[in-house]
Amino acid sequence: MAGSYYVPEQSSLPIAATIAASIMMLGAGTWVVDLNAGNVYSNGSTIFAVGLAAVLAVMWFWFSTVIKEHQAGMNSAQLQKSYVWGMGWFIFSEVMFFAAFFGALFYVRTFSVPWLAGEGDKGVTNMLWTGFENTWPLMQTPAQALAESTGVITADHVKGPDQVIPWSGLPLINTLLLLSSSVTVHFAHVGLKNGNDKAMTRWLGATIILGFVFVGFQAEEYVLAYTQLGLTLESGVYGATFFMLTGFHGLHVCIGAIMLSIMWLRHRRGHFKPHDHFGFEAASWYWHFVDVVWVGLFLFVYIL
Amino acid sequence: MSAVIDNHTHDHHGPKKGFMRWILTTNHKDIGAMYLWFSFAMFFVGGAFALVIRSELFQPGLQMVEPEFFNQMTTMHGLIMVFGAVMPAFVGLANWLIPVMIGAPDMALPRLNNWSFWLLPFSFAILLSSLFMEGGGANYGWTFYAPLSTTYAPPSVTFFIFAMHLMGVSSIMGSINIIATIFNMRAPGMTLMKMPMFVWSWLITSYLLVAVIPVLAGVITMMLMDINFGTSFFDAAGGGDPVLFQHVFWFFGHPEVYIMILPAFGIVSHIIPAFARKTLFGYSSMVYATSSIAFLSFIVWAHHMFTVGIPLVGELFFMYATMLIAVPTGVKVFNWVTTMFRGSMTFETPMLFAIAFVVLFTIGGFSGLMLAVAPADFQYHDTYFVVAHFHYVLVPGAIFAIFAAMYYWLPKMTGNMYPEWLGKLHFWLSFVGMNLTFFPMHFIGLAGMPRRIPDYNMQFADFNMVASVGAFAFGITQLIFLAVVVITIRGGKKAEAKSWEGADGLEWSLPSPAPYHSFSTPPEVK
């Protein structure tokens, strides 16, 4: 194995990725700032779209380079282990990203809302928000409670949602969909390891369909929330935590489903062998991670 | 893809010619050097901002800048020094040194490595450009507490957030790369407990980075939503809480502090044994102490928030947990001192910086212990005492360690010895300038001078004047270091493979300068 670790000579991929990501971020910044300032002549969205397209293009070329190198036999067992470490810790970093939002949810529910309602150690804050009561989901915001009990309307008046999303409807269906998709992707993996191409194709296909159906239902739930339940990003901290957690999760489901779709196409092209298919394995790890996050969401955002 | 097929010939290539070498490179030494130069440039930019602050504070009253601009200077100074100077310098050293210390051909993921670097200049260009935007640049302190950074922030805050996201991507990718390198690329025979201390300290630092940078990404995303999309994470009117910002920020922020000091511990653990001509005292206790500090860093964050109004139980828990950190840190200081005990010491520039590190970092550690006492912190909080404390751990801590590392490994990097007298001059002027700047801040802080305010009471005038003089002396002194680096790159006495008599480690088995591709065949470690 000595001297066999492949170090690419030079590469234009990273600098392209940097420029693309910077254009995307500049576009996003311009877009958001102009949106907030009411500037209708903004070209931020165009810049963002160009940047995003460039990012996707670079990703395409980068991954295809890695795949071609692998097919050319340049990736030693040791190099492949680097990819394994890389993917594993990338997923861990994603876990920590979600941990920030879960942490915010727990903090709000355990500390800030009870304190604002006059309970607990720092309950004295309630004197600023007379009439506010501790409920979760937070239907009546402190600003609303203050307005109702004293007639004072604060500058940042925030209205709570009209209704809560019951966990037993779409969320339960979505839980079943996503949990079974974790099983199907495992079946696909078993099929691949046993050299059963058909099983791989079918089970992976099923996983992808389950994933996209999940995203569809999630979209329907959002439409419902906005049009009928009065639950929006702007309806107090319940809406904020709800949409940020489910939104980022939904985004990750989309990314995972796209990854699996590409793996499905790669499988059809015969890229994977029973003992050599880390691309697929990495995508399936990601999928299981997305699934575990959903279980946390279902428990703490919807049920409890 | 023909360019990537020749996997057997590349070992014999030198670097490519021309400017594109630096843009397209996948070589860990090129990338490490770029990190170091970038960090040095940012050090001067952030230093210039610090001198604007010190100019304004030279005398009481407002004379140099508007208070709004003063706020932008304190904010930008902090952000640039933390994310632009100290962190990239350590990552640069990691890039340059870890592969040669563990006997690897390069970093585990070389292209990702290049990406991690090049994201930085772009993100800092965005961050610095915010100074010229409508409403001014970031002015909410480097800790960007809500609601200063949300409700009352200038519009440029959105660009600040996206710039921070890019920096975060760079840090996460960089640290994943380091973890993969250390676990996967060690030469045969190099077990974990045979790894050099610098490698150990970076392994632990990488874990901290992978764990907390995503949390930073989370908190700035919440800011983005609060500012632009009407959420109420940090707004009590909607049931949120500005204190939530501080909790999430410091959950990132406190490990971040250790991200900036653990690699320094590693560096000093190389240099003191080399110039005391003894092996490091208590190697395994060093490893365990570093791990303990890293673990504790996750459960002490609210000691930054003693006065914000947290429950008494919280104050007590975070006070005691914070004090616990003194134990593993004490182990390390003890080990460094014991390494020197009865050693045959010489005092070349790296050793001078390393000894100054031990002494002055310990002063910063002790003032940290004072700040950890919750009831006392109510007096110290947000005063210049805090400024003195963290500058004592960051300037003679992190930055002196970086200087020490540069002097120590510069012969290996350039193949030439630096001019020793110039190095010593740099050290002594830095040492005096730094203490002149920050030591008086202890006194004015204890006397009650608040930080981040452009004007102050007459009673603080003398010490502030001393601090400003010291700051300019320290700042100008750094040009000497620039001269040292340039002179050493261009020539000087040729360095031997083992540039220091007491140096130990695989990097000294390579010729100086180290060949472009270091260990194409892994060495055997016994």
Interface residues (C-beta under 8 A of the other chain):
Chain A: A2 G3 S4 Y5 Y6 V7 P8 E9 Q10 S11 S12 L13 P14 I15 A17 T18 I19 A21 S22 M25 L26 A28 G29 V32 V33 L35 N36 A37 W62 T65 K68 E69 A72 M74 Q78 L79 K81 S82 Y83 W85 G86 W89 F90 F92 S93 E94 V95 M96 F97 F98 A99 A100 F101 G103 A104 Y107 V108 F111 S112 V113 W115 L116 G120 D121 K122 T125 L128 W129 L138 T141 P142 A143 T154 D156 H157 V158 T232 L233 E234 S235 G236 V237 Y238 G239 A240 T241 F243 M244
Chain B: M1 A3 V4 I5 D6 N7 H10 D11 H13 K16 M20 R21 I23 L24 T25 T26 N27 A104 P105 D106 A108 L109 P110 R111 L112 N114 W115 W118 L119 F122 S123 I126 T151 P155 T158 F159 I161 F162 A163 H165 L166 V169 I172 S175 I176 N177 I179 A180 T181 F183 N184 M185 V210 A211 V212 I213 P214 V215 A217 G218 V219 T221 M222 L224 M225 D226 I227 N228 F229 G230 T231 S232 F233 D235 A236 A237 G238 G239 G240 D241 V243 L244 H247 V248 F251 G309 I310 P311 L312 V313 H517 S520 T521 P522
